[in-house]
Amino acid sequence: MEPWPAVAWVIITMVIADWMETAHTRDFTENDIIYLHPSTTPYPGGFKCFTCEEAQDNYECNRWAPDLYCPKDARYCYTQHEINLDGNTVSVTKRCVALNDCLSTGCADTDHEGHRVCTACCEGNICNLPLPRNESDAIFATTSPLSSAPRPPASHSLLTLTLTLTLTLLFFRQV
């Protein structure tokens, strides 16, 4: 008897085992995006965002997100993540939004149940894959400067403070 049928069965068993392991994961990864093949955009610079309303978790949101292009006036992808006291997801909402909806990202406690809501925005095709879970994740990430957005006045103060501290440390280090 030839060894090839036995080798074929081993390979088939390995593929099935790998498929079963993949089928049980609950995370939507960047590798899954490969299967979201690009198509012709309805307008120049068209893009897509993951879109869902109050999904039970990030996997369900990303898995069932409709494969539609954002309207022209919506240039960013928005994510709202509601978390309970134990750190578990209560709901996930994702959609295409205009600039005004992205100017107040961050985390806040919302109700007497102790739920926390973190919001984030990003610029780019299906960039809203991950969930914001804390202040460092709940940001507004852009690929280009926001010339029309109001800049916080503290940015110059922060730069001045940083330079002052750096120069002070350099001075005392030489003494």
C-alpha positions in Angstrom: 0.0 0.0 0.0 1.2 3.5 -0.9 2.0 6.0 1.9 0.2 8.8 0.1 -3.4 8.1 1.4 -2.1 8.1 5.0 -0.3 11.4 4.4 -3.4 12.9 2.8 -5.5 11.9 5.9 -3.0 13.5 8.2 -3.1 16.7 6.2 -6.9 16.7 6.1 -7.1 16.1 9.8 -4.7 19.0 10.5 -6.7 21.3 8.3 -9.9 20.4 10.1 -8.4 20.8 13.5 -7.0 24.2 12.6 -10.4 25.2 11.2 -12.2 24.0 14.4 -9.8 26.1 16.5 -10.4 29.2 14.4 -14.1 28.7 14.5 -14.1 28.9 18.3 -12.3 32.2 18.7 -14.3 35.3 19.5 -11.9 37.9 18.2 -12.2 39.6 14.9 -8.6 40.1 13.7 -6.8 42.1 11.0 -6.4 38.8 9.1 -10.2 38.7 8.7 -10.1 42.0 6.9 -8.2 40.2 4.0 -11.5 38.6 3.1 -13.2 42.0 2.8 -12.0 42.4 -0.8 -11.7 46.0 -2.1 -14.1 47.1 -4.8 -14.7 50.2 -6.8 -15.4 53.2 -4.6 -18.6 55.2 -5.3 -16.6 58.5 -5.1 -12.9 59.4 -4.9 -11.5 58.7 -1.5 -14.5 56.5 -0.5 -14.0 54.2 2.5 -15.8 51.9 4.8 -16.2 51.7 8.6 -17.4 48.8 10.7 -21.1 49.6 11.4 -23.4 48.3 14.1 -25.8 49.5 16.8 -25.6 48.2 20.3 -24.0 44.9 19.4 -23.3 42.5 22.3 -19.5 42.5 21.7 -16.8 43.5 19.2 -16.8 40.2 17.4 -20.5 40.3 16.7 -20.3 43.9 15.5 -17.4 43.4 13.2 -18.6 40.1 11.9 -22.1 41.3 10.9 -21.1 44.9 9.9 -22.7 45.8 6.6 -20.2 46.1 3.7 -21.3 49.6 2.7 -19.4 52.8 1.8 -19.7 55.8 4.1 -21.5 58.9 2.8 -19.4 61.7 1.5 -20.0 64.0 4.5 -18.8 61.3 7.0 -15.0 61.3 6.9 -14.3 59.3 10.1 -15.1 55.9 11.8 -16.7 56.2 15.3 -16.7 53.5 18.0 -18.6 53.7 21.3 -17.9 50.9 23.8 -20.0 50.5 27.0 -18.3 48.5 29.8 -19.7 47.3 33.1 -18.0 47.3 36.5 -16.3 44.0 35.8 -14.7 45.3 32.6 -17.0 43.3 30.4 -18.6 44.7 27.3 -22.3 45.8 27.6 -22.7 47.1 24.0 -20.7 48.2 21.0 -21.8 50.8 18.5 -19.8 51.7 15.4 -20.6 54.0 12.4 -19.4 56.5 9.9 -19.5 60.1 11.3 -18.6 63.7 10.5 -15.9 65.7 12.2 -18.2 67.2 14.9 -19.0 63.7 16.3 -15.3 63.0 16.9 -14.4 66.1 18.8 -15.3 64.6 22.2 -13.6 61.3 22.4 -12.6 59.7 25.8 -14.1 57.7 28.6 -16.9 58.7 31.1 -19.0 57.1 33.8 -22.5 57.3 32.6 -25.1 55.9 35.0 -25.8 54.7 38.5 -25.0 51.1 37.4 -21.4 52.1 37.1 -21.2 51.6 33.4 -18.3 53.4 31.6 -18.6 54.6 28.0 -15.4 55.0 25.9 -15.6 56.6 22.5 -12.9 56.8 19.8 -12.6 58.0 16.2 -10.2 57.2 13.4 -9.6 58.1 9.8 -9.1 55.4 7.2 -10.7 52.4 5.6 -12.3 50.1 8.3 -9.9 51.5 10.9 -12.4 51.0 13.8 -11.5 47.4 14.3 -10.5 47.5 18.0 -12.5 48.8 21.0 -11.5 51.7 23.2 -11.3 50.3 26.7 -9.5 53.1 28.6 -8.4 56.7 28.2 -5.3 55.7 26.1 -7.5 53.8 23.6 -10.3 56.4 23.5 -8.6 58.8 21.1 -9.2 60.6 17.8 -6.6 59.2 15.4 -6.2 61.0 12.2 -3.8 60.6 9.3 -3.8 64.3 8.4 -3.8 67.5 10.4 -7.2 68.9 11.3 -6.9 72.5 10.0 -10.6 73.3 10.6 -10.7 71.8 14.1 -10.3 74.1 17.0 -6.9 73.5 18.7 -6.8 73.3 22.5 -5.0 76.4 23.9 -3.0 74.2 26.4 -0.9 72.7 23.5 1.5 75.8 23.6 1.6 75.7 27.3 2.5 72.0 27.3 5.2 72.5 24.7 6.7 75.4 26.8 6.6 73.4 30.0 8.3 70.4 28.3 11.0 72.6 26.9 11.5 74.3 30.2 11.8 71.1 32.1 14.2 69.6 29.5 16.5 72.7 29.7 16.4 72.7 33.5 17.3 69.0 33.6 20.2 69.6 31.2 21.4 72.5 33.2 21.5 70.6 36.5 23.1 67.6 34.9 26.0 69.8 33.8 26.5 71.3 37.3 
